[in-house]
Amino acid sequence: MSAQAEDRSKLLLVEAINKLDLPTLQKVFKDMCTASEDFSQQATQRLLIPGSAVKRTASESGSQEDVASSKKQKQEDASTARSRYEPCENCKQVFDVTINTETSCRYHDGQLELDEEAFPDDDETGVEKCAPDGFIWDCCEKNCNDKGCVVEEHVVAKPPPPLKLFGIKKSVPEIIEIEDDDDDEEEEEEEEEDESE
C-alpha cells in the first residue's frame, strides 16, 4: 500500500471511530482485546496502571518516604493495578489519575436557583437546560454556564453501594412443612368411615 493510500486509510478510520456511539465503540474495543493478544496488551498498558503510579495527596500517603524494596513494590503494584481514567465525584469529568493537580477540577459547590430577574413572572419553570441563562449558582451567584467556583484536585467517584434486597439479610431459608388440604380431607373421610363402621 502506498504512503498516500495508507494516510487516507488512517483518516477514514479516525472518521469512522468519531462517528461511533460509546456502546458500539466499547463493544468493538472489547472484541479486539479478545481477538488479539497484542491489542489486549497495548490496551492494558494504556488503560491500567500500578497502584504506585497514582498521584497521592499528603493525607492519603502520610509520609513521603519510600521504604519498600523494589521487589515488594512491584508485587504490590501488580495486586493494586487500577484504571488510569476515573470519573470525578465533583465535576463528573473523566480524568487521568496520574496527572491530577490542585487545579485540575472546577465545579460549583451549590445548587442552581432561578434568576428572578430573568423570569420575573414565573415561580418554578424547571427549564434549566432550555434556558440556562435564567439560572444562577447559589454558591457564587454566577450564571449557570460559568466555570466552577471551586478549584481543587479531582476526587475519584465512589462506586455505587451494593444492592440490598428490601433490607433482607442473606440467611439459610427455613424449611416449613405445609400440609396439603387434600390430605386432610382424605383423613377426615377415613375417620368418618371408621366411625360409621
N, C-alpha and C positions, 0 to 999 in steps of 0.2 A: 504494500500500500504506500502510495506517495505521501510525502510530508503534508502536502496540501489536503489530500483526502483524509489523512489522519486528524488534522486540525479540524476539518469540517465535521468529522465523526464525533470528536470531543465536544464541539459546540452543540451538536444535535443532542448528545447525551445529557449535557448540562441543562439544555432547554427541556428535555423530557422529564428530568428529575424535578425541575422547578414547577412543572405542571401537576405533579402528583400530590394528592392529599396525604395527610400524615398516616392514616391507617394503611394505605396502599404502599407507601414508602417503607413503613415498618415491616410489612409482610415481605416485600422484595428483599429488604436488608436481612431479615431472619432467614429467608430461603437461601440467600447467597452464603450466609455463615454456615448453614447446614451442608450446602453443596461443595464448598471449597474450604479446606483446612487452612490454606494460605490466607484467604479472605477473613476467616474466623480469627486467625492470629493477629492480623492487622487491626481488625475491629477491637479485639481485646486490648492491644497496645494503645489504641486511641481513646477507648471509652472507659477502661478500668485503670485505677491507679493503686499503688500500695498505700496502706494507711499512713505511713510516714510522710507521704508527699502532700498531704492535706495541710494547708496553712492553718495553724492553730493560734487562737488568741491566748493571751497570757493566762487567763482564767482556766482555759482548757488544758494547757501544758504544764502549769505550775512552775517548774524550773526549766530554764533553757539548756541546762547541762545534759549532754547525751552520754550516759554511762554504759549503755548496752553495747555488746560486741556486735560487729557487723553481721556475723552468722545468726545471732539471736534476732537482730533487727530484720534480716531477710526472712526468717521464719515467721516473725510477727507480721511483716508486710504481706506475705502470702496468705496468712489467715485473716487479715483485716482488709484485703483488697475491697475497693468500693467504686461506685460510679464516679466518674470525673465530673459529670454535669448533673446538677441537682436544682430543683425549683426552690426559690427563696420564699420563706414564710411571709415576709413583709411585702415585697414588691411583686411577687408572683412570677418573676422572670427566671428563666433557667440560666445558671451561671457556672463558670469553671471554678471548682473549689480550690484549684492550685494557684489562682491569681485573684483571690478575694482580698480587697484592701479596705481601709477605713472609709473610703469614699465610693465604694462600688455600688452601694444600694441607695436609692432615693425613693421615698414613699411618703404618704400622708398618714399621720397618726390618728386622724379623726374620721368623722362621717361627713357625707355630702348633705348639705342643707339647701333648702330652696332660697334663692336670692330674691327676696321680696321686691326689690327694685326691678327685676327682670319680669316678674309675673305679679303685678300689683293686685290683680283681681282674683287670682287663684290661690286656694289654700294648699291643696295637695294635688300635684299633677302627675307624679310618677313617670316623668319623661326625661330622666337623667341622660339616657342615651340619645333621645331625639333632640333635646335642646341642652347640651352640656353647658353652654354659656349662662344658663339660668340657674346654675348651682354653684355653691362655694363650699370649701372645706371648713369645717368648724374649728379645726386645729390652727389654721393660719389665716383664715378669711380670704384665701386666694381662689381664683377661678378654678373650676373643675378640671380644666386641661393643663393647668400649671404644673411644673415639676414638683416633686415631693419636697416637703419642708424638712423632713428628717433625712440626714445623710449618715450612713454608717456601713459596717460590713454586712454582707448578705448573711442570712440565717437559714440553714437548711430546713426545709419544711418537714414537720413531723409526719410520719406515716399515719394513716387513719387508724383508730383503735380497732382491735379485732371485734368482729360482730358477736353480739350476745343474743341468744335466742330468748327474748322476753325475760331476761334475768334469771333463767333457769340454770342451775349448776348441772354440769355433767355428772351423772352418777349411774350406778348399775340399776337398771329398771327392776322394780319389784314385780314378781310374777303373782298375779291374783287369779285364783281359780274362779271361773264364772260358771255357775250351774246352769245347765240348759233347761229351759222351761218345759220343753217336750219331755224330758226325762222325768220331771216332777209329775207331770200329768199321767205318764205311764205308771209311775209308782203309786199314785193315788188310785188309779183304776185297779191295779193289782190288789191294793189294800182293800178296796171296796168289794172286790170279788172274793177275797179271803174272808171278809166279814159276813158276806151273804151266804157262804157255804156253811 
